Amino acid sequence: MNLLKLKMQRRSFLKGIASAGLIMPLTSNLLSTNAFAQTGQARRFVFVYYPNGVNRGDTGWHQFNIGQLNSASFGTSPLSELSAHFDKVVAFKNLNFTGAGGNSGHPEACESLFAGGQAGQTFDTFIGRSLTGRLRDNIHLGVWSSRARSKSHMPFSDENGQKIEVPDDPQIFYNNNLAAFQSDGNPGGDVNAILRQRVVETLHENLDVMQAQTLNVTQQGKLLSHEEALDFYQTVLASNASIDGISSPGISMTGIEEAGHDIALAQTRNIAMAFQADVSSTATLQLMSAQDESLKINYPSIRKYMGDFGSGDRLFYNETRSHVASHDEKPTFTAHAHWYCQIVNNLVNELSQRDDPKWGGKLMDNTVILVMSEMGGGNHQQENTGTFVVAGNNTGVQTGMGIDAGGRTSANLMLQIANTFGLDISRYGNSDGGIPGFLL
């Protein structure tokens, strides 16, 4: 097969479509619509990572009581940022990392904690490879993740156990994955057509590089993935597909710390839009990296929690950095946890407002969100961690509950989440069973 010839044929085809104005009818296989989601089985998964743990005391993170939650259950805890969605939350006490890959060192914890205690592909990759999507198995997005001290401080790994370097720029992700679906904003569609063409040209350039090499079996598989992506985008271009609510994030990775809040919100919108377009069924959002000291977290929305560091010159002291604040469990440490929960709340809002064209209802109805750090507490504790789940009503999760995990581990939680997707496995990583009360 002459790949170069086929590539040029594809380019001619795509340029012809662009010049034709993208007016061909929508193909039947572009959006697989199901008006009724299957009750009791999750369809979409998000893994949200935040660094350095939380202030875990009853006056900090774990203010809620065991049992049924209500809008007042979280008190002044950082989880109060999710009070409007209390009925979707499962909050844990006494859920441990020890025995599930937890370790007293940040990079050591990242080695296996997010894979259930055994080094290799992490849980997001495992779920993504099981669910797949029309374009990607997984999408990975970050906020300041590129400032990691080293790859060892990155939490997520691919199917080969290699650390995933997460892209931080919302606009680039949008251009390469979502611009083709935008239905509003540009009279005449000229800018959208350029963006759509750019996506396909980028994929072609990737093929150029790969075709110039002698490929092993793994690389050949990646080449086939690129070919499949090209086929997908040819369908998109040929169909003039559009989805209501797909719009540009309006912000790029600027390197300016003050922009971190808006970048994080833009990444949550990117995840929701990618799910709505069925680009993938699995996403990760990495808020910085383990042992992070790169970003001053001092946004207006959390200054009321920052104590003496909430105004004046102290707003810009080192104590507003995540790792620095964590060891003394300063007010800024708890304020940071409020910010992480605000970002998760925005993700839940986005998923709750958008229709799910594939599985019916709203996107949140069919989604499970797992929120974890690599540490339990600021002084490297591994017990009673600040881990929680947000899940929709079609997922089989018993939501709106505070659960005492009784010292069981995050690997057990991952096992049960995997089975909400119908994977029917008996063990994940170092799991030794489930967590009573988590599933319906």
ZAMARGU-4260 file (C-alpha; in steps of 0.2 Angstrom, whole numbers, plus 5000, padded with zeros to 4 digits):
<rodrens>
0) 5000/5000/5000 | 5007/5017/4995 | 5003/5027/5011 | 5010/5043/5004 | 4999/5042/4989
5) 4984/5038/5000 | 4988/5053/5011 | 4989/5065/4996 | 4972/5058/4990 | 4965/5062/5007
10) 4972/5079/5007 | 4964/5082/4990 | 4948/5076/4996 | 4948/5087/5012 | 4953/5102/5002
15) 4938/5099/4990 | 4926/5098/5005 | 4933/5114/5012 | 4930/5123/4996 | 4913/5116/4994
20) 4908/5124/5010 | 4905/5109/5021 | 4887/5106/5015 | 4886/5088/5014 | 4872/5080/5024
25) 4875/5073/5042 | 4880/5054/5041 | 4870/5042/5051 | 4885/5035/5060 | 4892/5052/5066
30) 4881/5054/5082 | 4874/5038/5089 | 4859/5044/5099 | 4851/5034/5112 | 4836/5042/5120
35) 4836/5031/5135 | 4852/5027/5145 | 4853/5010/5153 | 4850/5012/5171 | 4863/5006/5183
40) 4878/5007/5171 | 4890/5022/5170 | 4896/5027/5153 | 4908/5041/5156 | 4923/5044/5168
45) 4933/5058/5174 | 4948/5057/5185 | 4952/5074/5194 | 4969/5075/5202 | 4975/5088/5215
50) 4992/5089/5224 | 4997/5088/5242 | 4982/5081/5251 | 4970/5091/5263 | 4968/5097/5281
55) 4958/5081/5286 | 4952/5085/5303 | 4933/5087/5308 | 4936/5106/5307 | 4943/5104/5290
60) 4939/5092/5276 | 4929/5079/5285 | 4915/5089/5294 | 4901/5079/5286 | 4892/5065/5296
65) 4891/5047/5290 | 4874/5043/5281 | 4863/5053/5271 | 4870/5070/5265 | 4860/5087/5263
70) 4865/5104/5257 | 4871/5109/5274 | 4882/5093/5277 | 4898/5100/5272 | 4898/5115/5284
75) 4913/5126/5280 | 4923/5111/5273 | 4930/5114/5256 | 4917/5101/5250 | 4904/5115/5254
80) 4909/5121/5236 | 4898/5106/5230 | 4884/5109/5242 | 4872/5112/5227 | 4876/5095/5221
85) 4876/5086/5237 | 4864/5073/5230 | 4878/5067/5218 | 4892/5066/5230 | 4899/5051/5239
90) 4911/5058/5253 | 4923/5046/5262 | 4930/5045/5279 | 4944/5033/5284 | 4948/5029/5265
95) 4967/5025/5265 | 4981/5025/5253 | 4992/5013/5263 | 4992/4996/5254 | 4986/5004/5238
100) 5002/5012/5232 | 5002/5026/5245 | 5019/5031/5251 | 5027/5045/5262 | 5036/5052/5246
105) 5027/5062/5233 | 5035/5054/5217 | 5034/5037/5226 | 5016/5039/5228 | 5014/5044/5210
110) 5023/5028/5205 | 5008/5016/5208 | 4994/5024/5219 | 4984/5029/5204 | 4986/5011/5197
115) 4979/5003/5213 | 4996/4999/5220 | 5004/4991/5206 | 5015/5001/5194 | 5009/5002/5176
120) 4995/5010/5167 | 4984/5021/5179 | 4966/5019/5182 | 4960/5032/5169 | 4970/5023/5156
125) 4962/5006/5161 | 4945/5013/5160 | 4948/5023/5144 | 4955/5007/5135 | 4939/4998/5141
130) 4927/5011/5135 | 4935/5019/5120 | 4927/5034/5111 | 4925/5039/5093 | 4941/5048/5092
135) 4951/5044/5108 | 4952/5032/5122 | 4957/5046/5134 | 4959/5064/5134 | 4971/5072/5147
140) 4970/5090/5151 | 4980/5100/5164 | 4982/5116/5174 | 5001/5120/5177 | 5005/5102/5175
145) 5019/5106/5163 | 5028/5114/5178 | 5031/5097/5186 | 5048/5095/5194 | 5050/5079/5184
150) 5040/5066/5176 | 5040/5056/5192 | 5029/5070/5200 | 5016/5066/5187 | 5001/5055/5192
155) 4995/5047/5176 | 5003/5033/5165 | 4999/5026/5148 | 4996/5008/5144 | 5015/5005/5144
160) 5017/5013/5161 | 5025/5028/5154 | 5021/5045/5162 | 5008/5055/5153 | 5014/5073/5150
165) 4997/5083/5151 | 4994/5098/5139 | 4989/5114/5149 | 4983/5124/5134 | 4964/5124/5133
170) 4964/5133/5116 | 4975/5120/5108 | 4965/5106/5114 | 4949/5114/5107 | 4957/5118/5090
175) 4963/5100/5088 | 4948/5091/5095 | 4932/5102/5096 | 4932/5116/5083 | 4925/5105/5070
180) 4909/5104/5080 | 4906/5122/5084 | 4889/5128/5078 | 4889/5146/5084 | 4900/5161/5084
185) 4907/5164/5067 | 4896/5171/5053 | 4899/5162/5037 | 4909/5148/5045 | 4926/5154/5037
190) 4936/5153/5054 | 4928/5136/5058 | 4933/5129/5041 | 4951/5134/5044 | 4951/5126/5061
195) 4944/5110/5054 | 4956/5109/5041 | 4970/5113/5053 | 4965/5098/5063 | 4967/5086/5049
200) 4983/5094/5043 | 4990/5092/5060 | 4986/5073/5059 | 4994/5072/5042 | 5010/5080/5048
205) 5010/5067/5062 | 5009/5053/5049 | 5023/5061/5039 | 5035/5059/5054 | 5029/5041/5057
210) 5030/5036/5039 | 5048/5041/5038 | 5053/5029/5051 | 5055/5010/5052 | 5040/5005/5063
215) 5039/4992/5076 | 5023/4983/5081 | 5018/4996/5094 | 5022/5011/5082 | 5012/5002/5068
220) 4997/5002/5080 | 4999/5020/5083 | 5000/5023/5065 | 4983/5014/5063 | 4976/5025/5076
225) 4981/5040/5067 | 4973/5033/5051 | 4957/5030/5061 | 4957/5048/5067 | 4959/5054/5049
230) 4944/5044/5044 | 4934/5051/5058 | 4938/5069/5054 | 4934/5066/5035 | 4917/5061/5041
235) 4916/5076/5052 | 4921/5087/5038 | 4910/5079/5025 | 4895/5080/5037 | 4895/5098/5042
240) 4892/5092/5059 | 4888/5104/5073 | 4883/5102/5091 | 4874/5116/5102 | 4886/5123/5115
245) 4903/5119/5107 | 4912/5135/5108 | 4930/5141/5110 | 4937/5142/5127 | 4943/5160/5124
250) 4959/5158/5134 | 4976/5150/5131 | 4990/5144/5142 | 4999/5161/5145 | 5011/5157/5159
255) 5003/5171/5169 | 4998/5164/5186 | 4983/5175/5188 | 4975/5166/5173 | 4976/5149/5182
260) 4958/5150/5188 | 4951/5154/5170 | 4962/5140/5162 | 4955/5127/5175 | 4937/5132/5171
265) 4941/5132/5152 | 4948/5114/5154 | 4932/5108/5163 | 4922/5115/5148 | 4933/5106/5136
270) 4930/5090/5145 | 4911/5092/5145 | 4911/5097/5126 | 4922/5082/5122 | 4910/5071/5130
275) 4895/5079/5121 | 4904/5077/5105 | 4908/5059/5110 | 4927/5062/5106 | 4930/5051/5121
280) 4921/5043/5136 | 4936/5046/5148 | 4945/5061/5154 | 4958/5067/5167 | 4960/5084/5174
285) 4977/5086/5182 | 4978/5102/5193 | 4996/5105/5194 | 5008/5090/5199 | 5014/5081/5215
290) 5024/5092/5227 | 5019/5107/5217 | 5027/5124/5221 | 5025/5132/5204 | 5008/5141/5205
295) 5002/5154/5218 | 4984/5149/5222 | 4977/5166/5228 | 4961/5169/5217 | 4948/5181/5223
300) 4935/5166/5225 | 4946/5159/5239 | 4953/5174/5248 | 4940/5174/5262 | 4948/5157/5267
305) 4966/5163/5267 | 4967/5172/5283 | 4982/5184/5284 | 4987/5179/5267 | 4970/5184/5259
310) 4975/5202/5256 | 4990/5214/5254 | 5008/5209/5250 | 5005/5192/5258 | 4994/5187/5244
315) 5010/5184/5234 | 5021/5175/5248 | 5027/5158/5245 | 5014/5152/5258 | 5001/5153/5244
320) 5010/5139/5234 | 5002/5122/5237 | 5017/5112/5244 | 5023/5126/5254 | 5006/5128/5263
325) 5003/5110/5265 | 5016/5105/5278 | 5011/5118/5291 | 4993/5116/5286 | 4991/5134/5285
330) 4974/5143/5281 | 4980/5144/5263 | 4981/5125/5262 | 4962/5123/5266 | 4959/5138/5254
335) 4968/5128/5240 | 4956/5113/5244 | 4941/5125/5242 | 4948/5130/5225 | 4950/5112/5219
340) 4932/5109/5224 | 4926/5125/5215 | 4934/5118/5199 | 4926/5101/5201 | 4909/5110/5205
345) 4911/5119/5188 | 4914/5102/5179 | 4898/5095/5187 | 4889/5111/5182 | 4895/5109/5164
350) 4890/5091/5163 | 4873/5094/5172 | 4868/5107/5159 | 4873/5098/5143 | 4862/5085/5134
355) 4870/5068/5131 | 4866/5064/5113 | 4873/5046/5114 | 4866/5039/5130 | 4851/5051/5134
360) 4848/5063/5148 | 4861/5075/5153 | 4880/5070/5153 | 4881/5070/5172 | 4868/5057/5173
365) 4880/5044/5165 | 4896/5050/5172 | 4907/5045/5187 | 4920/5058/5193 | 4934/5052/5205
370) 4944/5066/5214 | 4960/5061/5222 | 4977/5067/5228 | 4993/5058/5230 | 4993/5062/5249
375) 4980/5060/5262 | 4986/5075/5273 | 4999/5089/5271 | 5012/5080/5281 | 5012/5065/5270
380) 4998/5055/5280 | 4991/5041/5270 | 4975/5038/5281 | 4958/5046/5280 | 4961/5054/5264
385) 4952/5068/5255 | 4945/5057/5241 | 4927/5059/5235 | 4916/5054/5220 | 4903/5063/5211
390) 4891/5052/5201 | 4875/5053/5190 | 4859/5044/5193 | 4861/5031/5179 | 4878/5025/5186
395) 4873/5012/5199 | 4882/5023/5213 | 4873/5026/5229 | 4875/5045/5229 | 4871/5058/5242
400) 4880/5048/5256 | 4894/5050/5268 | 4903/5033/5270 | 4915/5026/5283 | 4927/5016/5272
405) 4933/5008/5288 | 4951/5008/5283 | 4948/5001/5266 | 4959/5008/5252 | 4957/5018/5236
410) 4961/5002/5226 | 4945/4995/5233 | 4936/5011/5227 | 4943/5009/5210 | 4938/4991/5209
415) 4920/4996/5212 | 4920/5011/5200 | 4927/4999/5186 | 4912/4988/5189 | 4900/5002/5188
420) 4905/5002/5169 | 4900/4984/5168 | 4918/4977/5167 | 4914/4964/5180 | 4932/4962/5187
425) 4935/4954/5204 | 4951/4963/5208 | 4960/4979/5203 | 4978/4982/5209 | 4979/4978/5227
430) 4961/4978/5231 | 4954/4966/5243 | 4935/4969/5240 | 4924/4983/5239 | 4917/4997/5250
435) 4900/4994/5258 | 4887/5007/5254 | 4895/5013/5238 | 4885/5004/5226 | 4866/5003/5225
</rodrens>
